[in-house]
Amino acid sequence: FYLTPPQVNSILKANEYSFKVPEFDGKNVSSVLGFDSNQLPANAPIEDRRSAATCLQTRGMLLGVFDGHAGCACAQAVSERLFYYIAVSLLPHETLLEIENAVESGRALLPILQWHKHPNDYFSKEASKLYFNSLRTYWQELIDLNSGETTDVREALINAFKRLDNDISLEAQVGDPNSFLNYLVLRVAFSGATACVAHVDGVDLHIANTGDSRAMLGVQEEDGSWSAVNLSYDHNAQNEHEVERVKMEHPKSEEKSLVKQDRLLGLLMPFRAFGDVKFKWSIELQKRVVESGPDQLNDNEYTKFIPPNYHTPPYLTAEPEVIHHKLRPQDKFLVLATDGLWETMHRQDVARIVGEYLTGVHHQQPIAVGGYKVTLGQMHGLLTERRARISSVFEDQNAATHLIRHAVGNNEFGTVDHERLSKMLSLPEELARMYRDDITIIVVQFNSHVIGAYQNEE
């Protein structure tokens, strides 16, 4: 099934979204110029989510990618709720009081976030009241706990992640008299999601990561070439520290059963995630909730089984690992992406492709054909393709789309092969998942002039 280039483009561009940070009278005071984001589904429906918002009561911008598993319910809930929890955690005491007083007296609330959303990005209206009540309980506690100190961003991120996960768990235990909502909160809690979130404020970049999505910084070296700096670590069996952490939290007698076939208890790839109460609740609690829950829950095989060797829960945490980086003028962009991208591309290639895309400058590497015997005809083909690639940059108005084009269409020479791209994009739903995962990407572009000015002030 062959797709024409315009058909390929319409599939690739279906979910793209761009946002440019407005300049104030030509003076852009933000270290962020803007961002491009895009998603390409492999699952139907897609299990990835993405979010971006400007914090209105504090400074800074929040961006995140969320990778769901066992359905999209948890990723959906986290994508629409987590930024509110982070924003509330960062608010000064008097602003929290102002918001609480407004709710009590029925006045309009101060807006906390300005969302930057694609029209396809869904928000669940049915649960908004429930979500709001949980968030309000959180800020009431923050008001009561107030110590008068300003909140540290790192702490705020960790508290927000843990608190939202706790609320997801609590809402499922309490249930809801409305049967639709009751089923929704249970689906959210029994499915799971990883999260990789950036908070950018001036030159302070914080990455909070739970699971195996990744954050990577694109750095332009003095000679104009591009390099990648990792700003997150995957929480899975490939990360020795993570395996050690899990072992430390459980008795020695469980050492052999904790990680099997590179999965937690032989089942779960990420070692940290939201939701997934099957790996957090006691067996008694799981049985009680499933038995008293709606019938649809009983029909779901996933909720009924108990993981093997389940002795000392919780086995899973949503606590993020937070990395702080002070931005420098050579830090040109940030890529946040779900593992669907990193499974197909090395971070060094990601840095080069995005860097060349953003600057429009291609460092013509000598054509590397690594050990292949190449005929003159093939060499001619590669050079023609290289010329086409330079012009194809102008096809994509979005850096994330450009990256997806490479992730799905690259051949062994590292160039986009239209035929391969066409094949990969025309796979039927049930086959697509065998070849690739959902891919969600946000590319954030930094303003080097503003970052340089910040540095000079310091």
QUIWO-V80399 format. One record per residue. N is the residue number from 0. RES is the residue in one small letter. PHI is phi in degrees with one decimal (999 if undefined). PSI is psi as a letter, one per 30 degrees, with the letter a starting at -180 (* if undefined). Layout:
N;RES;PHI;PSI, N;RES;PHI;PSI
This chain:
0;f;999;j, 1;y;-102.7;k, 2;l;-99.4;k, 3;t;-76.6;l, 4;p;-52.8;e, 5;p;-62.3;e, 6;q;-66.8;e, 7;v;-57.9;e, 8;n;-61.0;e, 9;s;-69.3;e, 10;i;-68.5;e, 11;l;-65.5;e, 12;k;-93.9;f, 13;a;-56.8;e, 14;n;-113.7;g, 15;e;-79.3;k, 16;y;-146.6;k, 17;s;-130.3;k, 18;f;-138.3;k, 19;k;-106.8;k, 20;v;-70.3;k, 21;p;-64.1;k, 22;e;-93.9;k, 23;f;-96.2;j, 24;d;49.2;h, 25;g;77.4;f, 26;k;-106.7;j, 27;n;-85.8;j, 28;v;-90.8;g, 29;s;-93.8;k, 30;s;-77.9;f, 31;v;-104.4;k, 32;l;-78.2;e, 33;g;164.8;a, 34;f;-146.7;l, 35;d;-117.6;k, 36;s;-138.6;l, 37;n;-162.5;l, 38;q;-137.7;k, 39;l;-128.0;j, 40;p;-74.5;k, 41;a;-118.3;e, 42;n;-81.5;l, 43;a;-123.8;j, 44;p;-72.7;l, 45;i;-59.5;k, 46;e;-101.5;f, 47;d;-84.3;l, 48;r;-138.1;l, 49;r;-144.1;l, 50;s;-147.4;k, 51;a;-149.9;k, 52;a;-158.4;l, 53;t;-98.7;k, 54;c;-79.1;k, 55;l;-89.7;f, 56;q;-96.3;f, 57;t;-128.9;l, 58;r;-88.9;l, 59;g;118.2;l, 60;m;-130.3;k, 61;l;-114.8;k, 62;l;-140.0;k, 63;g;-156.9;l, 64;v;-121.1;k, 65;f;-133.2;k, 66;d;-114.4;j, 67;g;-86.7;l, 68;h;-140.2;l, 69;a;56.6;h, 70;g;106.8;l, 71;c;-103.8;g, 72;a;-60.6;e, 73;c;-70.5;e, 74;a;-59.0;e, 75;q;-61.6;e, 76;a;-62.5;e, 77;v;-65.3;e, 78;s;-65.1;f, 79;e;-97.7;f, 80;r;-109.9;e, 81;l;-59.3;e, 82;f;-65.3;e, 83;y;-64.5;e, 84;y;-64.0;e, 85;i;-67.1;e, 86;a;-60.0;e, 87;v;-64.0;e, 88;s;-64.2;f, 89;l;-90.6;f, 90;l;-72.6;k, 91;p;-69.7;l, 92;h;-52.9;e, 93;e;-66.4;e, 94;t;-68.6;e, 95;l;-60.0;e, 96;l;-62.0;e, 97;e;-60.4;e, 98;i;-66.1;e, 99;e;-63.3;e, 100;n;-63.4;e, 101;a;-63.0;e, 102;v;-63.7;e, 103;e;-62.3;e, 104;s;-95.5;g, 105;g;70.3;g, 106;r;-85.6;l, 107;a;-66.3;k, 108;l;-83.5;l, 109;l;-64.4;k, 110;p;-69.0;k, 111;i;-98.4;e, 112;l;-128.5;k, 113;q;-108.4;j, 114;w;-80.2;k, 115;h;-118.7;j, 116;k;-121.3;k, 117;h;-77.0;k, 118;p;-56.2;f, 119;n;-78.5;f, 120;d;-72.6;j, 121;y;-87.3;k, 122;f;-125.9;k, 123;s;-82.3;j, 124;k;-64.3;e, 125;e;-60.7;e, 126;a;-95.9;g, 127;s;-61.0;e, 128;k;-68.3;e, 129;l;-60.2;e, 130;y;-61.6;e, 131;f;-64.5;e, 132;n;-63.2;e, 133;s;-64.5;e, 134;l;-64.7;e, 135;r;-64.2;e, 136;t;-56.5;e, 137;y;-63.2;e, 138;w;-70.4;f, 139;q;-63.3;e, 140;e;-65.5;e, 141;l;-62.8;e, 142;i;-64.0;e, 143;d;-65.7;e, 144;l;-81.6;f, 145;n;-49.7;k, 146;s;-110.8;g, 147;g;81.2;f, 148;e;-85.2;l, 149;t;-77.2;k, 150;t;-78.6;k, 151;d;-77.3;k, 152;v;-59.3;e, 153;r;-58.8;e, 154;e;-63.6;e, 155;a;-59.5;e, 156;l;-64.3;e, 157;i;-62.5;e, 158;n;-61.5;e, 159;a;-65.7;e, 160;f;-59.1;e, 161;k;-66.1;e, 162;r;-67.5;e, 163;l;-62.6;e, 164;d;-62.7;e, 165;n;-62.5;e, 166;d;-66.3;e, 167;i;-59.4;e, 168;s;-67.6;e, 169;l;-64.5;e, 170;e;-59.0;e, 171;a;-71.4;e, 172;q;-72.1;e, 173;v;-74.3;e, 174;g;74.3;a, 175;d;-150.0;k, 176;p;-61.6;f, 177;n;-77.1;j, 178;s;-64.6;e, 179;f;-63.6;e, 180;l;-66.3;e, 181;n;-59.3;e, 182;y;-65.3;e, 183;l;-62.0;e, 184;v;-65.0;e, 185;l;-72.2;e, 186;r;-63.7;e, 187;v;-61.4;e, 188;a;-71.5;e, 189;f;-82.5;f, 190;s;-86.6;a, 191;g;-142.6;l, 192;a;-158.2;k, 193;t;-95.1;l, 194;a;-145.5;k, 195;c;-130.8;j, 196;v;-124.1;k, 197;a;-112.5;k, 198;h;-119.8;j, 199;v;-114.1;k, 200;d;-140.0;j, 201;g;61.5;b, 202;v;-92.6;g, 203;d;-93.3;j, 204;l;-113.6;k, 205;h;-114.3;k, 206;i;-114.3;k, 207;a;-112.6;k, 208;n;-127.1;k, 209;t;-130.3;j, 210;g;108.1;b, 211;d;-123.6;g, 212;s;-80.1;l, 213;r;-136.8;l, 214;a;-119.7;k, 215;m;-140.7;k, 216;l;-98.5;k, 217;g;-97.4;k, 218;v;-116.4;k, 219;q;-96.4;j, 220;e;-76.0;l, 221;e;-60.2;e, 222;d;-82.4;g, 223;g;91.6;f, 224;s;-77.0;l, 225;w;-114.3;k, 226;s;-134.5;l, 227;a;-113.0;k, 228;v;-119.0;k, 229;n;-71.5;k, 230;l;-119.7;g, 231;s;-154.4;l, 232;y;-120.7;k, 233;d;-69.3;k, 234;h;-98.0;i, 235;n;-153.1;a, 236;a;-66.9;f, 237;q;-77.9;f, 238;n;-100.6;j, 239;e;-59.9;e, 240;h;-62.1;e, 241;e;-69.9;e, 242;v;-61.1;e, 243;e;-60.2;e, 244;r;-57.4;e, 245;v;-61.9;e, 246;k;-65.1;e, 247;m;-63.0;f, 248;e;-87.2;f, 249;h;-134.6;l, 250;p;-60.3;l, 251;k;-58.7;e, 252;s;-62.7;f, 253;e;-97.6;g, 254;e;-51.4;e, 255;k;-74.6;f, 256;s;-95.2;f, 257;l;-64.7;e, 258;v;-123.0;j, 259;k;-127.9;k, 260;q;48.3;h, 261;d;63.0;g, 262;r;-127.8;l, 263;l;-67.3;k, 264;l;52.6;g, 265;g;76.6;g, 266;l;-124.1;e, 267;l;-109.3;k, 268;m;-69.0;e, 269;p;-74.9;k, 270;f;-94.5;f, 271;r;-139.0;k, 272;a;-168.9;l, 273;f;-78.7;l, 274;g;69.4;b, 275;d;49.8;h, 276;v;-64.0;f, 277;k;-60.5;f, 278;f;-107.0;g, 279;k;-124.7;e, 280;w;-81.4;l, 281;s;-67.7;l, 282;i;-60.2;e, 283;e;-60.3;e, 284;l;-64.4;e, 285;q;-57.2;e, 286;k;-64.1;e, 287;r;-61.5;e, 288;v;-66.9;e, 289;v;-66.8;e, 290;e;-67.7;e, 291;s;-88.9;f, 292;g;-78.2;l, 293;p;-65.6;l, 294;d;-58.7;e, 295;q;-56.5;e, 296;l;-67.8;e, 297;n;-67.3;f, 298;d;-76.4;f, 299;n;-88.7;j, 300;e;-57.2;e, 301;y;-59.4;e, 302;t;-75.7;f, 303;k;-81.8;e, 304;f;-75.7;l, 305;i;-105.2;k, 306;p;-55.5;k, 307;p;-66.3;l, 308;n;53.8;h, 309;y;-97.2;j, 310;h;-114.3;e, 311;t;-130.8;i, 312;p;-66.1;l, 313;p;-79.7;k, 314;y;-100.2;f, 315;l;-133.2;k, 316;t;-131.0;l, 317;a;-100.4;g, 318;e;-61.4;k, 319;p;-84.6;l, 320;e;-95.5;k, 321;v;-110.7;k, 322;i;-118.8;k, 323;h;-107.2;k, 324;h;-135.6;k, 325;k;-87.9;k, 326;l;-68.2;k, 327;r;-121.2;l, 328;p;-56.1;f, 329;q;-78.8;f, 330;d;-80.9;j, 331;k;-95.5;e, 332;f;-157.8;l, 333;l;-124.4;k, 334;v;-113.7;k, 335;l;-109.0;k, 336;a;-153.3;k, 337;t;-75.3;l, 338;d;-64.2;f, 339;g;-55.0;e, 340;l;-77.9;e, 341;w;-70.7;f, 342;e;-70.2;f, 343;t;-106.0;f, 344;m;-135.9;k, 345;h;-80.7;k, 346;r;-59.1;e, 347;q;-64.2;e, 348;d;-69.1;e, 349;v;-60.6;e, 350;a;-61.3;e, 351;r;-67.6;e, 352;i;-64.0;e, 353;v;-70.2;e, 354;g;-59.4;e, 355;e;-66.8;e, 356;y;-63.8;e, 357;l;-70.5;e, 358;t;-94.7;f, 359;g;70.4;g, 360;v;-106.3;k, 361;h;-103.1;k, 362;h;-78.1;j, 363;q;-73.2;j, 364;q;-66.5;k, 365;p;-57.7;k, 366;i;-65.0;k, 367;a;-99.5;k, 368;v;-119.6;g, 369;g;22.3;j, 370;g;67.2;f, 371;y;-80.1;k, 372;k;-85.4;j, 373;v;-113.5;k, 374;t;-78.2;l, 375;l;-59.5;e, 376;g;-60.2;e, 377;q;-66.6;e, 378;m;-62.4;e, 379;h;-60.1;e, 380;g;-59.5;e, 381;l;-63.0;e, 382;l;-68.5;e, 383;t;-62.6;e, 384;e;-65.3;e, 385;r;-61.3;e, 386;r;-64.2;e, 387;a;-64.7;e, 388;r;-65.2;e, 389;i;-63.4;e, 390;s;-78.2;f, 391;s;-71.9;f, 392;v;-55.9;e, 393;f;-76.5;f, 394;e;-67.7;e, 395;d;-89.5;k, 396;q;-92.4;g, 397;n;-136.0;k, 398;a;-63.8;e, 399;a;-68.2;e, 400;t;-63.0;e, 401;h;-58.7;e, 402;l;-69.0;e, 403;i;-62.3;e, 404;r;-55.5;e, 405;h;-71.7;e, 406;a;-60.1;e, 407;v;-94.4;f, 408;g;-107.7;f, 409;n;-65.6;k, 410;n;-100.4;a, 411;e;-67.8;f, 412;f;-91.3;g, 413;g;77.0;g, 414;t;-115.1;l, 415;v;-73.3;k, 416;d;-106.2;j, 417;h;-58.2;e, 418;e;-65.1;e, 419;r;-63.7;e, 420;l;-58.7;e, 421;s;-60.0;e, 422;k;-62.7;e, 423;m;-64.3;e, 424;l;-82.8;f, 425;s;-102.0;g, 426;l;-64.6;k, 427;p;-65.5;l, 428;e;-46.8;e, 429;e;-69.9;f, 430;l;-94.2;e, 431;a;-51.8;e, 432;r;-63.3;f, 433;m;-76.5;f, 434;y;-99.3;f, 435;r;-158.8;l, 436;d;-103.0;l, 437;d;-56.6;k, 438;i;-121.8;k, 439;t;-130.7;k, 440;i;-135.7;k, 441;i;-124.0;k, 442;v;-111.9;j, 443;v;-102.1;k, 444;q;-101.0;k, 445;f;-94.4;l, 446;n;-101.2;j, 447;s;-61.2;e, 448;h;-64.5;e, 449;v;-64.6;e, 450;i;-63.3;e, 451;g;-61.7;e, 452;a;-63.9;e, 453;y;-57.1;e, 454;q;-63.3;e, 455;n;-65.3;e, 456;e;-61.7;e, 457;e;-69.7;*
